[in-house]
Amino acid sequence: MATRLNSRQDYADLLDKYDTWLFDCDGVLWQGDKLIDGATEVLQLLRHHKKSVLFVTNNATKSRVNYKKKFDSLGVEAHVDEIYGSAYASAVYISSVMKMPKHKKVYVIGMAGLEEELREEGISYIGGTDPEDNTLASFSLANWTPDPTVGAVLCGLDTSINYTKLSKAFNYVLRNEGCAFLATNEDSTYPTAEGLLPGAGAISAPLRYALGRDPVAIGKPKSTMLDCIRAKHDFDPKRTIMVGDRLNTDIEFGKAGGLATLLVLTGITKESELSGPDASPTVPDYVTNSIGDLRALIS
């Protein structure tokens, strides 16, 4: 059963127990472009106490450099090397784990941030934001010449998804021998300040159905993201805590990595999912209403 944090002493014990704090962003630090009340003060508190602060997001629409601009615009201190997104992790996976040959390309369903991270890793790509693929015109195989050098299809959140992109991605996986089918993450929904929208998992779902196979997912809750962090930051899992708003990604990610987990209720997960007949089998170590609750330690 999760421990409900209520008192100043509860938060003081938490602060003392963990040296490295991993934060999801959407639904934890902000909702859309609106900062969660108290988030900046809590992050400042952690840094004041010499805690390591890292940001781990499944958002693949922005590169780390552009994601930092969002932190800056909201007045949240963050450094590029503290930010781990599924776009960056996907690029590292393709270059370092798959070791895809340099002459091969990635067909992208995704946005500019994903392309930027691929470029930074020296990976060639097609699709994505290319105007030729961002069309509502009908698609025909008779009018298309596939690229035989495509060695992977990488699917992230794409707010301009269309039949042309799905058709090309489907055919690359189907026709190009050994072509990998990858997803930046499998989030079913995407939180905004105004409400939920379909997430990256919903974008890749038509391909999964058409191909009859699942993609290799890179982001939370998969261990690939944690491996990416471990490669850059030395931390003791027993003294590390993952703070998130989603049970099936953030909390599962922490548990799979041997980390403590803190669930906040300012995002996707609701109180009703923690107990009662419809309770989730995923149980966080700790629960608090908002990250701002840790302001109880500021006096």
N, C-alpha and C positions, 0 to 999 in steps of 0.2 A: 504494500500500500504506500502511496506517495506521502511524503511528509509535507504538510501545509505550513508554509512560513507565515508567521504573523507578528512576532515580537522583534524588538530591536536585537535581543540576544540571538534569535534565530539567524538573523542576517549577519551578525557579528561572527557567529560560529562558521557560517558559510564562507565569509571573507577569509577567515583564518585557515580554513581547511584546503582551499584551492589557490594555486599559484598561477595557473593558466586558464583564461576564460575565453571560450569560443562562442561567438554570437552569430546567430542568424540575423538578418537585417529586416526584410519585409515582415511586418507583424510583430517584431520584437523592438527594434529601434525606431521604426517609422511605419506609417501606413500610407502608401503612395508617396506623396510629397509632404506629408504632415508628420512631424516628429512626435514620437510618444513622449508624453509629459515626464520629465525627469531623466530621460535617457542620457543626455549630455553630462548631467551632474554625476550620475552613477559611473559612467566611463571615466570621468575625471577622478572620482574617488578611487577606482581600481588602479589607475596609473599612479596616483599619489601613494598608494600602498605597494608600489613596485610590482604590480601584477602584470603578466603578459596578456595583452588583449589582441585577439585575432577575430576577423570577420569572415564567416563561411556562408556563402550564399549560393543557391541553385539558380539564381538569375543569370541567364546566359546572354541577355540582350546587350550588356555593357562589358567592355574590357575593364581590367583593374584600373587603368589610368582614368577612364571615363567614370568608373564607379566612384573613384576618389572625388571627382568633381561633385557628385551628389552629396557625399559626406561634407565637402567644403560648403556647398550651398545651404546645407542644413545646420552648419556650425558645429559639426562633429569631428573631433580630431581623429585622423586615420592616416596611415602611411601605406603606400602601394604594396610594400612587402608584408603588410598585415592583412591584405585583402585576398581571399581565395574564392573565386567564382567557378561555376561549372564550365564556363567557356575556357578559362585558363587551364583547368584540370583536364578538359577534353583535349586541348592542344598538346599538353604534356603527355597524356596517354598515347596519342597517335605517334608522337616523335620518340618517346622514351620507352614505352611498353610495347606497342605494336612494332616500333622501329620501321615505320613505313618508308620504303625506298624514296629517295629524293625526286625521282622522275614520276612518281605517282601523285595523283591529285585527290582532293576531298570534294565531294559534291555536298554543298551546304544547303540545308533548310534552316534559315536563321537570319540574324540581323547583323548590323555592322560591328558590334562588339565581339561577336564570335569570330568574324573575319579578321579583326585586328589581332586577336590572340593567336590565331593560326599564322598570320604573317610574322608575328614576333618569334614564333618557334620555327620559322623558315619552311612552313608547309604551304604548298600550292593548293589553290582551291578554285572551284567554279560554282555557279549558282548564287545563292544568297541574295545579295542586293543588286545583282546584275539586272538591268532593265529588261533584258530579253526574257528573263524568267518571271519578272513581276508584271504579269499580263493577265487579263481576263479573257483573252482570245481562246478559242477552242484549241485543244492539243491533238496532234496526229503523229503517230510514229512515222508515217510516210514523209513527213516534212522535217524530220529530226535526224541528225547524225550524231550518235553517241560518241563520247570520248573514251577510247579504250584504256586510257591511263588512269581512270578513276578507280582508286583502290579502297575507298571508304565513302559511305554516306553518313553525314553527321547531322542529326536533327535536333534543333533547339526551339525555343519559343520564336515564332515568326508571325507577326501580326499582319503580314501580307501573304499568308499561305494561300495557295491556289492549286488548281488541278494540274497545271503544267509542272510545278515543282514536285508534286506527289508522283506524277507519272514518270518523270525523269528519275527520281530517286528509286522508285519501284523497279524500273528497268535496269538501273545500274547494279542493284543488289542481285537481281534475277539473272542478268546476262554476263556481267564482268566476273570472271572466275576469281574467287577468293575475296570479293568485295565485302568489306566489313559493314555491318549495320550498327551504328552507334547513336546513342541519345545523350545529350548533355545532362538531362535529368528526366524523371518521370512524374513530376508534380502534376496532379490532375487539374489543379486550379492555380490561379495567380492573384494574390490580393492587391487591390488598389484602394485608394482613399474612399472611392465611391462604392466599392463592393467587389465581389469575386468575378474573375474572368477565366476562360479556359487556359490551362497551363501548358507547358511543353509536352507533358505526357499525352495531352489531348491532341496535340499537333502530330505526334508520331503514331497515334492510335490507328489511323487509316492504313498506314504502311504495315503495321503489325498484323492487322486483319487480312490485308491483301496478300502479304508474304507468308502468313501462317507461321511466323517466328517472332521472337522478342529481340529487341536490340540489346547490345551491351550498354548498360546505363553507367554514366560516369559520376554524376553528382550524388548528393546525400539521398538515401542512406548507405550507398555503396562505399566500400572501404577505399576505393581509388582516391577519393577526395582526401581522406585522412593520410594516406600514403604520400600524397602531394605535399601536405602540410609538414609531415615528419621529415621530408627531404630537405626542408628549409628551416624548420624550428625544432630545437631539442626540448622535449617536455616529458614529464612523468605522468602517464595516464592516470595514476592513482591520485594525483593532485591537479587534475584537469577537469573542468566542467563545461558541458555544452548547454547553452541557453537557447531555447527555440520555442516556436508556437505551434509546430506540427508534430503530432505523435508519430506519424508514419514516415517522416523524413528526418527531422532534427533529433528527436528522441531516439528513434531506432539507430540513427547514425552514431550517436553518443554511446549507446549500449553496445553496439557491435564493435566499437573501438575500445571498450573497457573504460569509458569515461563516466563520470557522474553526469546527471542530466537535471536541468531545471526547466520546467514548462511555465511559460507565461500565457495569460489568457487574453491578450490584446490582438490576437491574430485568428488563425484558422480554428484551432481546437476550442471547444466550448466545455463548460463545466459538466454538462450532461454526459460527456464522453468518458468521464473519469470514474463514475460510479453508477450503480443501478443496472437495469436489465440490458441496456445498450452500451455498456462500458467497453472501451477498447481493451484488448489484451496487452497492449503496450502501456506500461506503467512507468512514469518518470520517477526519479528519486525525490525530487522536490517540486512543489507547485507554489506559484505566487501570482497575484492578479496582474501585475505589471512590473517591468524592470525598474520603473520609477519607485517601487516599494523599498528598494535598497537605500533610498534617501534617508531612511530612518537612522542610518549610521552617520549622517552628516549633522554635526551639532556644534 
